[in-house]
Amino acid sequence: MYILYSKFLDVYYKGFTTNLENRLEYHISGKSTYTSKTDDWKIVYSNTFETKKEALIEEKRLKKLNRLSIEKLIYIHIEKRV
C-alpha cells in the first residue's frame, strides 16, 4: 500500500503493489493513465501487509479519505519514523 504525491499537480495518488520501486518507476515513466500527467511523483507513505487482501482493504479505505485525513496520516507516519 502506498501514497504518491505530485507537487506539480498538488495531488495524492493511492495504490497497491508488491514491488514499490518498480511501481514508482511505472508511474514516473508515464505508463499509468492517471499519473502520466507529470513525472514528479514521490512516495510519501507506504505500509506493508501480510496478505494482498489486507493491503487491498487498506487501499480502499484510504481512497475514501479526504485530503486533510490523508495529510494527517502522512504526518503521523513521518513522525513515527523520526
C-alpha positions as CSV (number, residue, x, y, z in Angstrom):
1,M,0.0,0.0,0.0
2,Y,1.4,3.4,-1.0
3,I,0.6,7.0,-1.4
4,L,2.4,9.2,-4.0
5,Y,2.4,13.0,-4.2
6,S,2.9,15.3,-7.1
7,K,3.8,18.8,-6.3
8,F,3.1,19.9,-9.8
9,L,-0.5,18.6,-9.7
10,D,-0.8,19.0,-5.9
11,V,-2.4,15.6,-5.9
12,Y,-2.1,12.4,-3.9
13,Y,-2.4,9.0,-5.6
14,K,-3.1,5.8,-3.6
15,G,-2.3,2.3,-4.7
16,F,-1.2,-1.2,-4.0
17,T,1.9,-3.1,-5.2
18,T,4.2,-6.0,-4.3
19,N,7.2,-4.0,-5.5
20,L,7.2,-0.3,-4.6
21,E,10.3,0.7,-6.5
22,N,9.1,-0.9,-9.8
23,R,5.6,0.6,-9.3
24,L,7.1,4.1,-8.7
25,E,9.1,3.8,-12.0
26,Y,5.9,2.7,-13.7
27,H,4.1,5.9,-12.6
28,I,7.1,8.2,-13.4
29,S,7.6,6.7,-16.8
30,G,4.0,7.7,-17.9
31,K,2.7,4.1,-18.2
32,S,-0.3,4.8,-15.9
33,T,-3.0,7.0,-17.5
34,Y,-3.7,9.0,-14.3
35,T,-0.2,9.6,-13.3
36,S,1.2,10.2,-16.8
37,K,0.3,13.9,-16.5
38,T,3.6,14.6,-14.7
39,D,6.8,12.8,-13.6
40,D,7.4,14.4,-10.2
41,W,5.7,11.7,-8.2
42,K,7.3,11.0,-4.8
43,I,6.5,8.3,-2.3
44,V,5.1,10.0,0.8
45,Y,3.6,6.9,2.6
46,S,3.9,3.2,2.4
47,N,2.8,0.3,4.6
48,T,3.2,-3.4,4.3
49,F,0.6,-6.1,5.0
50,E,0.8,-9.9,5.5
51,T,-1.7,-10.6,2.7
52,K,-2.8,-9.0,-0.5
53,K,-6.4,-8.9,0.8
54,E,-5.4,-6.8,3.8
55,A,-3.5,-4.4,1.5
56,L,-6.4,-4.0,-0.8
57,I,-8.8,-3.4,2.1
58,E,-6.5,-0.6,3.3
59,E,-6.1,0.9,-0.2
60,K,-9.9,1.0,-0.5
61,R,-10.2,2.7,2.9
62,L,-7.5,5.3,2.1
63,K,-9.2,6.1,-1.2
64,K,-12.3,7.2,0.7
65,L,-10.4,9.6,2.9
66,N,-10.4,13.4,2.3
67,R,-7.2,15.3,1.7
68,L,-6.9,16.5,5.3
69,S,-7.2,12.9,6.6
70,I,-4.6,11.8,4.1
71,E,-2.2,14.5,5.1
72,K,-2.7,13.7,8.8
73,L,-1.9,10.0,8.1
74,I,1.3,11.0,6.2
75,Y,2.3,13.4,9.0
76,I,1.8,10.7,11.7
77,H,3.7,8.2,9.6
78,I,6.7,10.6,9.2
79,E,6.7,11.4,12.9
80,K,6.9,7.6,13.8
81,R,9.9,7.2,11.6
82,V,11.9,10.1,13.3
